[in-house]
Amino acid sequence: MVAHKVGTWKEGYNSISEQHGIHSEMLMDFGVLILHKGSSFTCSLPMERAFLLIDGEVEFQWESHTAVATRFDVLTENPYVLHVPEGVSVTLIAMSDCELCIQRKENNVTFPSHLFVPQEIKSERTGEDLLDGASARTVRTVFDGESHPHSQMVLGETINTPGRWTSFPPHDHPHPEMYHYRFFPKDGFGISLIEESPYLIKDGDTSLIPPHNTHIQVSAPSYTMYYIWAIAHLEDDRWLPTTRFVRKEYLWMVE
């Protein structure tokens, strides 16, 4: 299904899923934080948390650290992401109007807090040599089950080329996943196909992908689609870069 938030957000934290509330089948908290210039937000929940800057200038404060992050073009700039364990209080101060996504999940493992800067983010262009480039896209991985074994979450971004497909060929995995979309220009649109159910997606929408469901999407020509992808690890099954199972009826596409 798709959670529609277009035109309904308010200043502050806007919840899309909750580990123990709305859309709990996603197994994590996920939402969008909107701050106006000069406002602040403090989060000290007993959960592992990741704060990904979508747009604007923000000051991160955590433990004894302070850092200012700036991002005004998600299509050309990698993100800043602050990742902290439970027990660490984080304060965000808006130096300009800004937006961030916040991902949270219960995790009692202690690990060092870390601010990912754009140069650290793994970014790769993929799909150009497959299917005549029909699934060409840019994939940015912040952290996953391989690079951060202490985390209970996976987080990244994808830039979907106009008129092209991503997450193609159709694949699935046993982990629930969320895609949060933005379009450029903002009046753009695309289609999210979960199994055989098509959903119209627009700027600000979020696809909620159940376990073992194939999931692919396509953007309309002339519209670039950006989306954040967020996954929760299962207790006995961590998501790894190889955890993408192409259905056997589609294997001919990659063979």
Backbone bond lengths (Angstrom), bond angles and torsions (degrees), N, CA, C in turn:
res aa  C-N    CA-C-N  psi(-1)  N-CA   C-N-CA  omega(-1)  CA-C   N-CA-C  phi
1 M - - - 1.454 - - 1.528 109.11 -
2 V 1.336 115.76 168.94 1.458 121.35 178.82 1.518 108.73 -122.12
3 A 1.325 116.58 128.40 1.459 122.31 175.52 1.521 108.07 -89.09
4 H 1.322 117.57 119.25 1.460 121.99 -177.27 1.523 110.23 -93.86
5 K 1.321 115.91 123.86 1.451 120.89 178.89 1.523 111.79 -124.77
6 V 1.326 117.51 4.32 1.453 120.67 -175.52 1.535 110.11 -60.00
7 G 1.328 116.07 125.42 1.453 120.80 175.25 1.514 115.10 75.55
8 T 1.331 118.40 5.37 1.462 119.96 -175.63 1.523 112.55 -115.18
9 W 1.325 118.90 -2.49 1.454 120.55 -176.66 1.518 111.53 -75.22
10 K 1.319 114.63 150.59 1.452 122.34 176.71 1.522 108.32 -122.68
11 E 1.328 116.36 168.71 1.458 119.17 175.30 1.523 108.73 -65.42
12 G 1.334 115.81 141.57 1.449 121.15 -176.37 1.519 110.79 105.82
13 Y 1.316 116.12 -162.10 1.459 121.23 -176.13 1.525 110.44 -87.81
14 N 1.338 115.59 128.47 1.458 122.94 179.15 1.525 108.70 -113.26
15 S 1.324 116.24 108.56 1.459 121.52 -174.66 1.514 111.44 -78.23
16 I 1.328 116.86 135.19 1.457 122.49 174.99 1.526 110.26 -110.16
17 S 1.334 117.22 -40.69 1.465 121.12 173.79 1.519 109.11 -140.46
18 E 1.344 116.02 155.53 1.458 121.78 178.98 1.522 108.78 -135.85
19 Q 1.315 116.52 135.96 1.460 120.09 -178.10 1.527 111.61 -58.08
20 H 1.340 116.59 -33.85 1.461 120.31 179.93 1.527 111.11 -125.00
21 G 1.332 116.43 36.94 1.455 120.11 -179.15 1.513 110.68 -153.30
22 I 1.333 116.45 -132.36 1.452 121.23 -178.48 1.530 110.82 -59.53
23 H 1.325 115.41 134.27 1.471 122.17 -179.39 1.524 111.81 53.65
24 S 1.323 116.44 43.07 1.468 121.27 -179.46 1.524 112.14 -64.07
25 E 1.346 117.37 -15.58 1.462 120.06 177.33 1.527 112.44 -64.84
26 M 1.353 116.98 -14.22 1.463 120.97 176.11 1.535 111.82 -79.24
27 L 1.335 117.34 -12.17 1.469 124.76 173.24 1.525 113.83 67.62
28 M 1.336 117.61 19.36 1.465 120.08 -179.24 1.517 109.77 -161.76
29 D 1.334 115.39 162.50 1.463 121.73 168.72 1.525 108.40 -85.16
30 F 1.322 115.83 140.70 1.466 120.46 174.57 1.520 107.16 -151.01
31 G 1.322 116.73 134.63 1.454 119.86 179.12 1.511 111.76 -165.57
32 V 1.323 115.34 177.68 1.464 122.68 -178.46 1.526 108.79 -118.01
33 L 1.322 115.56 130.01 1.454 122.23 178.00 1.524 109.35 -103.65
34 I 1.336 116.10 124.52 1.460 121.90 177.46 1.521 108.43 -113.12
35 L 1.319 116.52 123.43 1.455 122.11 179.48 1.529 109.81 -124.96
36 H 1.316 116.46 134.52 1.456 120.83 172.23 1.530 109.19 -88.96
37 K 1.303 116.02 155.70 1.455 121.46 -177.43 1.531 110.94 -51.32
38 G 1.331 115.83 129.41 1.445 121.72 178.21 1.513 115.07 92.07
39 S 1.341 117.82 -11.61 1.462 120.66 179.51 1.528 109.90 -88.79
40 S 1.334 116.19 168.92 1.457 120.26 -178.14 1.525 110.28 -142.18
41 F 1.320 115.10 165.85 1.465 122.24 -178.81 1.517 107.40 -148.48
42 T 1.342 116.26 131.76 1.455 121.22 178.55 1.515 109.86 -119.87
43 C 1.337 116.15 134.58 1.459 122.16 -178.95 1.524 108.89 -129.57
44 S 1.327 115.49 120.62 1.463 119.39 178.91 1.529 111.06 -133.33
45 L 1.324 116.82 29.56 1.459 121.02 -179.98 1.531 110.91 -62.69
46 P 1.341 117.83 149.10 1.472 120.62 178.64 1.527 111.47 -78.26
47 M 1.327 115.86 61.72 1.462 122.74 -178.23 1.521 109.08 -142.45
48 E 1.320 116.52 154.01 1.461 121.00 165.64 1.521 107.36 -65.84
49 R 1.357 117.22 140.05 1.452 120.54 -176.12 1.530 112.37 -140.44
50 A 1.333 115.23 146.37 1.460 121.65 173.57 1.522 107.95 -130.09
51 F 1.337 115.98 132.45 1.464 122.77 -179.42 1.528 107.45 -116.90
52 L 1.324 117.61 109.16 1.464 122.49 -177.43 1.515 109.15 -105.31
53 L 1.329 116.40 122.02 1.463 121.07 179.31 1.523 109.65 -77.59
54 I 1.337 115.96 118.86 1.471 121.54 176.84 1.520 110.01 -87.84
55 D 1.333 115.72 -48.13 1.463 118.74 -174.87 1.526 109.88 -157.18
56 G 1.330 116.21 139.35 1.448 121.30 174.27 1.518 113.19 112.13
57 E 1.333 114.98 -167.48 1.465 122.00 179.38 1.521 108.32 -124.85
58 V 1.317 116.62 126.77 1.453 121.40 -175.36 1.524 110.07 -138.29
59 E 1.327 116.03 147.23 1.455 121.36 173.23 1.526 108.48 -101.85
60 F 1.334 116.22 122.93 1.457 122.20 175.40 1.527 108.68 -91.88
61 Q 1.328 116.36 134.06 1.464 121.47 173.44 1.522 108.33 -128.19
62 W 1.332 117.34 124.21 1.462 121.43 179.16 1.528 108.35 -154.19
63 E 1.320 115.93 142.75 1.458 120.84 -176.35 1.530 108.70 47.12
64 S 1.318 119.37 -123.62 1.471 120.05 178.66 1.520 111.68 -104.07
65 H 1.339 116.63 19.29 1.469 121.19 -172.76 1.526 111.55 -108.77
66 T 1.333 114.37 150.55 1.463 122.95 173.51 1.523 108.04 -140.57
67 A 1.345 115.80 134.96 1.462 120.12 178.58 1.520 109.16 -150.36
68 V 1.322 116.02 142.28 1.460 121.71 177.32 1.525 108.66 -104.35
69 A 1.350 115.70 130.09 1.465 121.76 179.92 1.519 109.37 -119.66
70 T 1.323 115.96 140.69 1.464 121.50 -178.81 1.522 109.47 -131.72
71 R 1.327 116.06 134.50 1.464 121.32 177.66 1.523 108.83 -154.55
72 F 1.324 116.46 122.64 1.450 119.91 -178.35 1.531 112.62 -128.98
73 D 1.331 118.39 5.67 1.466 120.89 177.93 1.520 109.19 -151.19
74 V 1.332 117.16 95.80 1.467 120.62 -177.57 1.522 112.29 -66.63
75 L 1.326 117.61 -19.64 1.460 119.68 -177.69 1.525 112.31 -75.52
76 T 1.318 117.51 -27.07 1.467 120.23 -177.79 1.521 113.44 -117.75
77 E 1.330 118.27 -12.54 1.462 121.36 -175.71 1.522 111.08 -115.10
78 N 1.323 116.31 130.55 1.460 120.69 172.16 1.528 110.01 -67.92
79 P 1.329 117.34 158.84 1.467 119.18 -175.59 1.523 113.64 -84.57
80 Y 1.328 115.11 163.33 1.451 124.33 160.25 1.521 106.26 -96.93
81 V 1.333 117.14 135.83 1.461 121.09 179.59 1.528 108.83 -139.01
82 L 1.330 116.49 122.21 1.461 120.72 173.90 1.524 108.45 -95.36
83 H 1.339 116.97 125.95 1.470 123.14 -176.12 1.530 107.87 -122.70
84 V 1.340 116.25 121.04 1.464 120.01 -175.69 1.526 110.63 -134.72
85 P 1.347 117.32 153.31 1.463 121.21 175.64 1.530 110.40 -84.70
86 E 1.330 115.65 175.94 1.458 119.06 175.44 1.531 109.80 -62.38
87 G 1.324 115.43 152.03 1.453 119.70 178.67 1.506 115.01 90.97
88 V 1.326 117.21 -7.85 1.468 121.19 179.20 1.522 109.08 -102.82
89 S 1.313 117.10 121.07 1.456 121.49 177.38 1.530 109.86 -82.87
90 V 1.335 115.91 135.42 1.459 121.68 -179.69 1.526 108.98 -122.84
91 T 1.327 116.45 133.17 1.459 121.77 174.32 1.522 108.93 -120.18
92 L 1.325 116.01 133.87 1.459 122.97 177.76 1.524 107.92 -114.14
93 I 1.334 116.53 129.01 1.454 122.11 178.20 1.526 107.77 -118.51
94 A 1.323 116.73 122.76 1.460 121.24 -176.68 1.518 110.72 -79.65
95 M 1.331 116.33 116.01 1.461 121.57 175.29 1.524 110.53 -84.76
96 S 1.343 115.84 -17.98 1.463 124.46 172.83 1.523 105.67 -147.94
97 D 1.319 118.07 174.90 1.454 118.96 169.58 1.524 107.29 -58.59
98 C 1.321 117.66 135.20 1.461 118.61 -176.54 1.521 111.55 -151.18
99 E 1.329 114.34 162.93 1.457 122.85 177.40 1.525 109.06 -132.57
100 L 1.318 116.14 140.26 1.459 122.14 175.07 1.512 108.68 -136.77
101 C 1.328 116.69 153.17 1.462 119.34 167.44 1.524 106.81 -101.87
102 I 1.329 115.65 145.37 1.452 121.51 179.33 1.528 108.16 -123.38
103 Q 1.319 115.85 125.72 1.460 123.13 176.96 1.528 107.58 -115.26
104 R 1.348 117.02 133.15 1.464 120.41 -177.09 1.527 109.72 -141.29
105 K 1.338 115.09 146.09 1.457 120.29 176.12 1.529 108.75 -156.46
106 E 1.330 115.72 144.54 1.458 119.51 177.25 1.527 110.24 -62.99
107 N 1.337 115.20 133.11 1.461 121.06 -178.52 1.521 107.14 -165.27
108 N 1.337 116.59 112.90 1.466 119.33 -177.41 1.530 113.40 -92.41
109 V 1.342 116.75 11.63 1.469 120.90 176.19 1.525 108.85 -80.69
110 T 1.308 116.36 130.57 1.462 121.25 177.22 1.529 110.04 -86.59
111 F 1.322 116.27 131.69 1.464 120.80 177.17 1.525 108.13 -146.62
112 P 1.327 118.11 160.27 1.462 120.48 -178.54 1.525 111.58 -67.34
113 S 1.314 116.71 134.81 1.463 120.35 171.96 1.523 108.96 -63.83
114 H 1.340 115.65 150.45 1.468 117.80 -178.26 1.525 109.95 -151.86
115 L 1.315 115.71 134.35 1.457 121.63 171.84 1.521 108.26 -98.71
116 F 1.331 116.19 109.59 1.464 120.81 175.29 1.524 108.52 -75.42
117 V 1.318 116.59 125.97 1.464 121.49 175.55 1.526 107.88 -100.63
118 P 1.336 118.14 161.19 1.472 120.24 -173.88 1.528 114.77 -52.61
119 Q 1.334 117.56 -34.77 1.460 120.33 -177.21 1.532 112.39 -68.13
120 E 1.321 117.61 -19.55 1.460 121.55 -178.73 1.519 113.15 -86.99
121 I 1.312 117.45 -17.55 1.460 121.02 -173.70 1.523 109.99 -74.35
122 K 1.336 115.85 127.14 1.465 120.59 177.01 1.524 108.84 -72.31
123 S 1.332 116.89 119.26 1.459 121.98 -179.01 1.517 109.04 -127.36
124 E 1.318 116.39 129.00 1.465 119.85 -179.56 1.515 111.24 -142.28
125 R 1.311 114.41 144.12 1.461 121.73 175.16 1.524 106.99 -91.09
126 T 1.311 117.63 124.50 1.453 120.98 -174.68 1.522 110.87 -135.72
127 G 1.329 116.13 159.54 1.461 121.59 175.98 1.508 115.42 87.22
128 E 1.344 118.61 -4.55 1.460 119.68 -176.14 1.525 112.32 -70.15
129 D 1.344 117.30 -26.77 1.461 120.84 -178.87 1.529 112.27 -98.60
130 L 1.323 117.26 12.22 1.455 121.75 -177.54 1.521 109.43 -121.57
131 L 1.340 116.16 133.92 1.463 121.35 173.55 1.530 112.25 56.87
132 D 1.334 115.87 41.01 1.465 121.83 179.46 1.528 112.29 55.70
133 G 1.320 115.81 32.75 1.457 119.92 177.17 1.513 115.16 78.00
134 A 1.324 117.58 10.13 1.465 120.95 -176.69 1.516 112.87 -65.09
135 S 1.345 116.97 -20.24 1.467 119.46 -180.00 1.525 111.56 -119.45
136 A 1.328 117.02 29.04 1.472 120.92 179.10 1.517 110.20 -66.84
137 R 1.334 117.01 130.82 1.452 121.41 179.93 1.524 109.71 -159.35
138 T 1.327 115.89 168.01 1.457 122.86 173.40 1.523 108.48 -107.09
139 V 1.329 116.47 127.66 1.465 121.58 -178.54 1.529 108.72 -116.75
140 R 1.322 115.85 126.84 1.466 122.08 177.78 1.533 108.58 -115.97
141 T 1.315 116.70 122.08 1.458 121.26 179.29 1.522 109.38 -107.08
142 V 1.335 116.16 120.94 1.464 120.12 176.71 1.524 109.15 -81.01
143 F 1.335 116.88 -57.23 1.465 121.24 173.86 1.519 109.29 -156.15
144 D 1.330 115.68 152.34 1.462 121.06 179.22 1.526 108.86 -144.25
145 G 1.324 116.35 -172.29 1.457 120.68 -176.07 1.513 114.36 -68.01
146 E 1.310 117.21 -18.51 1.457 121.48 178.48 1.525 111.26 -87.55
147 S 1.314 117.32 -46.05 1.470 120.44 -175.81 1.524 112.71 -79.03
148 H 1.349 117.93 -26.13 1.460 121.23 -177.95 1.524 109.76 -135.34
149 P 1.331 116.86 79.72 1.465 120.90 -176.51 1.524 114.43 -65.96
150 H 1.344 117.63 -15.26 1.462 120.60 179.35 1.525 112.44 -82.32
151 S 1.327 117.49 -14.11 1.462 121.55 -175.08 1.523 111.30 -86.25
152 Q 1.328 116.68 153.57 1.454 122.89 172.34 1.527 111.59 -104.03
153 M 1.358 115.77 13.20 1.458 119.95 -175.67 1.533 110.89 -134.86
154 V 1.334 114.18 163.75 1.466 122.97 173.84 1.526 106.55 -131.32
155 L 1.341 116.99 140.46 1.459 119.93 -176.06 1.526 110.10 -147.01
156 G 1.327 116.04 137.79 1.456 120.64 177.71 1.515 111.49 -166.83
157 E 1.336 115.97 -176.84 1.457 123.10 -179.97 1.528 109.53 -136.81
158 T 1.326 116.12 155.14 1.459 121.65 173.65 1.520 109.46 -135.58
159 I 1.331 115.94 139.09 1.463 122.11 171.80 1.528 107.14 -105.55
160 N 1.317 116.28 112.82 1.464 123.58 -177.23 1.529 108.78 -90.97
161 T 1.319 117.60 115.65 1.466 122.48 178.95 1.529 110.37 -59.61
162 P 1.340 118.75 138.91 1.471 120.59 -179.80 1.529 112.30 -51.82
163 G 1.313 115.96 133.62 1.453 121.98 176.88 1.514 115.04 74.00
164 R 1.335 117.38 7.02 1.466 120.67 -177.92 1.532 110.45 -112.35
165 W 1.344 114.06 169.82 1.454 122.12 179.85 1.528 110.37 -101.79
166 T 1.336 116.17 152.49 1.458 120.30 169.29 1.523 109.24 -130.58
167 S 1.342 114.31 164.40 1.473 121.84 -172.79 1.521 110.05 57.12
168 F 1.302 116.77 34.85 1.461 123.15 -177.05 1.524 109.46 -115.66
169 P 1.337 121.41 141.42 1.459 128.30 3.37 1.539 112.56 -66.70
170 P 1.337 116.79 164.26 1.466 120.17 -178.88 1.525 111.33 -53.93
171 H 1.321 115.50 129.47 1.457 121.31 -178.36 1.523 108.73 -139.11
172 D 1.307 115.77 167.48 1.458 120.15 175.88 1.518 109.17 -145.21
173 H 1.326 115.47 175.62 1.460 123.08 173.14 1.521 107.29 -161.20
174 P 1.323 117.94 163.13 1.468 120.41 -176.10 1.521 114.59 -76.56
175 H 1.318 118.00 0.50 1.461 122.24 -177.54 1.529 110.43 -99.59
176 P 1.327 118.44 137.50 1.465 119.75 171.19 1.524 109.52 -66.66
177 E 1.325 116.46 152.09 1.466 120.43 -178.12 1.517 109.34 -143.96
178 M 1.327 115.80 152.63 1.459 122.03 177.73 1.521 109.60 -125.75
179 Y 1.334 115.82 137.55 1.459 122.79 173.29 1.528 107.67 -117.28
180 H 1.331 117.32 122.54 1.463 121.43 177.46 1.523 108.14 -110.61
181 Y 1.353 117.05 123.51 1.457 122.05 -167.00 1.528 114.49 -106.27
182 R 1.347 113.90 147.18 1.466 122.85 165.71 1.535 107.20 -136.04
183 F 1.342 116.12 147.35 1.462 121.02 -179.16 1.519 110.77 -122.30
184 F 1.330 114.88 149.27 1.461 122.37 179.36 1.530 108.39 -134.30
185 P 1.367 117.84 114.42 1.462 128.71 -5.24 1.537 112.49 -60.90
186 K 1.346 116.25 165.26 1.452 121.63 -171.08 1.522 113.80 -66.53
187 D 1.344 117.83 -20.41 1.468 119.00 179.67 1.528 111.95 -84.53
188 G 1.331 117.12 11.09 1.459 121.00 179.73 1.516 112.82 -70.36
189 F 1.327 114.24 173.00 1.454 119.57 -179.23 1.523 109.56 -157.68
190 G 1.306 115.33 168.70 1.458 121.66 176.89 1.511 109.24 -157.69
191 I 1.320 115.74 -171.73 1.460 122.17 178.37 1.518 108.77 -126.36
192 S 1.322 116.17 128.64 1.457 122.33 171.88 1.526 107.12 -103.32
193 L 1.337 116.13 121.79 1.456 121.48 -177.96 1.524 108.58 -110.44
194 I 1.328 116.65 109.29 1.456 122.97 178.95 1.518 107.63 -108.00
195 E 1.360 116.03 112.60 1.466 120.76 -166.21 1.523 107.09 53.89
196 E 1.314 119.80 -120.21 1.466 120.86 -178.58 1.520 112.24 -108.73
197 S 1.332 117.01 16.12 1.464 120.79 -178.82 1.524 110.05 -102.68
198 P 1.351 117.88 117.11 1.468 120.61 179.55 1.528 111.23 -90.42
199 Y 1.341 115.87 140.11 1.455 121.72 177.60 1.521 109.08 -128.66
200 L 1.332 116.68 131.33 1.454 120.97 172.95 1.525 108.21 -72.21
201 I 1.320 117.86 128.79 1.459 121.44 179.80 1.520 109.70 -119.52
202 K 1.335 114.39 139.09 1.460 121.79 179.06 1.525 109.74 -130.73
203 D 1.318 115.93 178.15 1.449 121.87 -178.24 1.530 110.46 -57.17
204 G 1.342 116.76 123.92 1.452 121.47 178.79 1.509 115.31 95.30
205 D 1.328 118.35 -5.28 1.459 121.09 178.85 1.528 111.16 -78.83
206 T 1.326 115.86 163.86 1.458 122.12 179.54 1.515 109.70 -138.32
207 S 1.323 118.15 124.92 1.462 122.19 174.34 1.528 109.35 -85.48
208 L 1.326 116.36 131.95 1.459 123.06 177.26 1.520 106.92 -108.07
209 I 1.325 116.72 108.07 1.464 121.98 -169.19 1.528 109.71 -104.56
210 P 1.329 118.09 114.08 1.469 120.64 -179.42 1.533 111.16 -69.72
211 P 1.337 116.89 161.60 1.469 120.70 176.75 1.525 111.72 -58.73
212 H 1.325 115.50 146.70 1.467 122.98 174.36 1.531 112.97 62.89
213 N 1.326 118.19 20.40 1.462 121.98 175.74 1.524 109.17 -104.99
214 T 1.323 117.65 130.41 1.461 119.20 173.24 1.525 108.19 -65.54
215 H 1.346 115.92 148.54 1.461 119.57 -177.52 1.522 109.24 -149.86
216 I 1.322 114.65 121.50 1.462 122.45 177.36 1.521 107.67 -140.14
217 Q 1.331 117.03 160.73 1.456 120.29 176.59 1.510 110.52 -148.90
218 V 1.312 114.39 158.98 1.456 121.30 -179.85 1.522 108.13 -137.41
219 S 1.323 115.91 141.81 1.465 120.34 176.76 1.527 109.17 -100.29
220 A 1.316 115.96 150.10 1.458 120.51 177.89 1.533 109.75 -67.44
221 P 1.331 117.80 149.58 1.463 119.81 176.70 1.525 111.30 -55.29
222 S 1.319 116.20 143.72 1.470 125.67 179.53 1.516 113.86 77.51
223 Y 1.356 118.41 -2.28 1.460 120.93 179.72 1.531 109.88 -118.60
224 T 1.329 115.99 121.44 1.460 120.44 175.56 1.526 108.78 -84.40
225 M 1.325 115.79 133.03 1.457 121.19 -179.58 1.526 109.30 -110.08
226 Y 1.318 115.57 125.71 1.464 123.01 175.31 1.518 107.49 -110.85
227 Y 1.321 116.99 136.30 1.458 117.01 173.48 1.526 111.37 -145.81
228 I 1.330 113.33 147.37 1.464 122.89 173.45 1.517 107.43 -91.89
229 W 1.341 117.33 134.09 1.465 119.74 175.80 1.526 109.22 -115.51
230 A 1.329 114.13 133.23 1.454 121.10 -174.86 1.521 109.36 -133.96
231 I 1.328 116.40 133.24 1.459 122.97 -175.76 1.523 108.70 -133.86
232 A 1.330 115.96 144.47 1.461 121.87 172.23 1.525 108.75 -105.33
233 H 1.332 116.74 131.66 1.456 119.76 174.82 1.529 110.25 -66.13
234 L 1.324 116.01 150.55 1.455 121.10 171.97 1.522 108.69 -88.66
235 E 1.313 116.38 158.77 1.458 120.08 -175.76 1.521 112.51 -58.70
236 D 1.323 116.93 -38.49 1.469 120.71 -177.34 1.523 112.86 -116.65
237 D 1.337 116.85 17.34 1.465 120.03 -176.79 1.529 108.61 -155.54
238 R 1.328 116.58 101.81 1.450 120.98 179.15 1.525 110.59 -85.66
239 W 1.345 116.17 142.38 1.458 120.51 177.32 1.524 108.65 -78.37
240 L 1.327 115.99 127.93 1.459 123.04 179.09 1.530 109.39 -120.33
241 P 1.330 118.44 166.16 1.469 119.68 178.19 1.528 113.78 -56.94
242 T 1.332 116.56 -22.72 1.471 120.58 179.78 1.527 112.55 -91.32
243 T 1.332 117.47 1.82 1.464 120.21 -176.78 1.515 110.23 -84.72
244 R 1.295 115.91 66.81 1.471 123.31 175.58 1.520 106.59 -138.84
245 F 1.300 116.63 110.18 1.456 120.89 -174.61 1.526 110.25 -106.25
246 V 1.336 115.93 106.25 1.457 120.95 178.77 1.527 108.58 -75.07
247 R 1.323 116.27 128.41 1.458 120.52 178.70 1.533 109.53 -58.73
248 K 1.345 116.41 143.62 1.456 120.41 -171.92 1.523 112.32 -60.74
249 E 1.351 117.66 -29.91 1.461 119.25 -179.23 1.531 112.07 -70.04
250 Y 1.370 116.97 -12.02 1.459 120.21 179.99 1.526 112.80 -109.30
251 L 1.323 117.63 0.21 1.457 120.40 -175.77 1.531 112.35 -60.91
252 W 1.323 117.35 -29.45 1.471 120.40 -178.99 1.536 111.50 -59.25
253 M 1.318 116.28 -25.43 1.467 119.62 -179.28 1.514 112.08 -67.02
254 V 1.343 117.23 -31.55 1.458 119.92 -177.67 1.514 112.49 -103.64
255 E 1.323 117.60 -9.77 1.443 120.70 179.54 1.518 112.19 -93.61
